[in-house]
Amino acid sequence: MLLYIHVPFCRSKCRYCAFVSRPLDMAEVEVYATALPLEIRHFGKKLGRPKVETIYFGGGTPTLLPPWALSRVLPEIARHFDLHPAVEWTFEGNPDSALDQQYLSILAGAGVNRLSLGVQSFSDAMLKVLGRPHDARTAQLAFEAARKAGFANISLDLIWGLPGQREASWMEDLKAAVRLRPEHLSCYGLTLEPGTPLAASAEAGELELPADGEQGRMYVHGAEFLEEQGYVQYEISNYARMGFQSRHNSGYWEGRDYLGLGPGAVSTVGGVRHENPRDVRDWAVMAKAGRCGVGGVALTREERIRELVMLSLRTAKGLRLGLYKRLTGVDFLKENEALITALRQKELVRLSAGHLRLTKNGFLVSNLILERLRF
C-alpha cells in the first residue's frame, strides 16, 4: 500500500496554485498535529496494520511543520503501519523552508529518505511571476543543505511554459538543475487553473503564455537533453537517474491501493474511493469522531478500466495490451485500429513487446489522443 499524508500549510498561496493549501497558522497546526495521529491510528486498526511500501508527505509545504508537530506525527506511522524494510519516504518542501540543516537532519533521523524540492524555476523573474517565496540562490542553498543532512535521493520540481518564457530560458533552467545532480526531476507544463490569480491575469491580457509550437519544443528538446544527461523519462513529466524512479508515484500509475490522510486527501483502497474534508477543522472533527473514510464510493468496472488506460499511457512502459484484454475481453488494437494506425504513421505512438506506448511527441498531445481512443 502507498501512504500519502497531506500538509495543507504554506507561507503564502502561489499565483498558479489550486491545491488544498492555506497560509500557515499555528493554531491550525496545533489542530492538525492533534487530529492526524488519530486518523493514523484509526486506519492502522481498521486495515489491520497494513504493510506500507511508500510514504509521501505532500502539500502545501510539509517542511513548514515545526519540530514539535513532527514529534507528534512521525512516530505514529511506524506504530500503526507495517513499514517495508526498504520503505521510500518522501517529504516535499519549498527551498525557503528547507534551509535549516538541523531540521532536515531531524527528518532523516525519523526515516525520511527522499526530499522533493519545489524549485519551479531558476529564474528570479519567473519565480516572481509565479508568486514563489524564494529566489534561485535559495534553491541552490536548500539543495546543498539537504546533501549535508545526508539526503542521497533528492528530486526537483520545475515548471515549463511560463509566461514570457522561451525555449532557450527553459533549457537554462534544466542546465541549472542538472548542475546540482539531483537524482530525480519532475518537469510540469504550466496549467492555468480556474480561480487562480495567474489565470485571472491571463484572462485580463496582462500576461501571455508561449505559443504552442514554442511549448512543444520546450517539452521535446528538454526531454532529449535530460536523457542525454542520464535522466531516463519514465512518465510524461518525470525523469530519473537509474534506480531513482519515484516508487510512490509509480504506484499510482500502476493502480496500486493508496491511503490518503489529512485535509483534502483522497484514498482508493479495495476499489473504494473517498475524499477527506478540505477544511482543517472540518477534517479534525471527523478524525476525532472516528468517522475517517465514511462515505466512500465503489469505483465501477468501467471507471477502473478507464483509469488503467489513462494512467498506463502516461508512463514510458505504456498500456499492457494483454492485461487490457484479460480484464475486458476486448482487443484494444482492433477496437481502435484506424486511430492507432494514423497515430503510428504520425509517430505519436509505438507498439513493442505487447505494449502500446506514446512517443515524446505523443506525450505532448496525450489529452487529445486519450479523448479519441475507445475504451
SULCOR-V400216 format. One record per backbone hydrogen bond with DSSP energy under -1.0 kcal/mol. CO is the residue of the C=O (numbers start at 0). NH is the residue of the N-H. If there is no record, write none. Layout:
BEGIN
((CO	NH) (CO	NH))
END
This chain:
BEGIN
((0	52) (1	258) (2	55) (3	260) (4	57) (7	21) (8	60) (9	23) (13	16) (14	197) (18	20) (21	9) (24	28) (25	29) (26	30) (27	31) (28	32) (29	33) (30	34) (31	35) (34	38) (35	39) (36	40) (37	41) (38	42) (39	43) (40	44) (41	45) (42	46) (43	48) (49	81) (51	83) (52	87) (53	2) (54	89) (55	4) (56	91) (57	6) (60	63) (61	64) (65	68) (65	69) (66	70) (68	72) (69	73) (73	76) (74	78) (75	79) (76	80) (81	51) (83	86) (87	54) (88	112) (88	113) (89	56) (90	115) (92	117) (93	96) (94	97) (99	103) (100	104) (101	105) (102	106) (103	107) (104	108) (105	109) (106	111) (107	110) (113	90) (114	154) (115	92) (116	118) (116	156) (118	120) (119	158) (122	126) (123	127) (124	128) (125	129) (126	131) (129	14) (134	138) (135	139) (136	140) (137	141) (138	142) (139	143) (140	144) (141	145) (142	146) (143	147) (144	148) (145	150) (146	149) (152	114) (153	182) (153	183) (154	116) (155	185) (156	119) (157	187) (159	189) (161	164) (165	169) (166	170) (167	171) (168	172) (169	173) (170	174) (171	175) (172	176) (173	177) (174	178) (176	179) (177	180) (182	240) (183	155) (184	238) (185	157) (187	159) (190	192) (192	195) (195	199) (196	200) (197	201) (198	202) (199	203) (200	205) (201	204) (207	163) (210	214) (211	215) (212	216) (213	217) (214	218) (215	219) (216	220) (217	221) (218	222) (219	223) (220	224) (221	225) (222	226) (223	227) (224	228) (225	230) (226	229) (231	239) (233	315) (234	237) (236	186) (237	233) (237	234) (238	184) (239	231) (240	243) (245	249) (246	250) (247	251) (248	252) (249	253) (250	255) (251	254) (256	1) (257	267) (258	3) (260	5) (261	264) (264	275) (266	273) (267	257) (268	271) (270	298) (271	268) (272	296) (273	266) (276	263) (278	282) (279	283) (280	284) (281	285) (282	286) (283	287) (284	288) (285	290) (286	289) (290	293) (296	272) (299	303) (300	304) (301	305) (302	306) (303	307) (304	308) (305	309) (306	310) (307	311) (308	312) (310	313) (311	314) (313	235) (318	355) (319	323) (320	324) (321	325) (322	326) (323	327) (324	328) (330	334) (331	335) (333	336) (335	339) (336	340) (337	341) (338	342) (339	343) (340	344) (341	345) (342	347) (343	346) (347	358) (349	356) (351	354) (353	320) (354	351) (355	318) (356	349) (358	362) (359	363) (362	365) (364	368) (365	369) (366	370) (368	372))
END
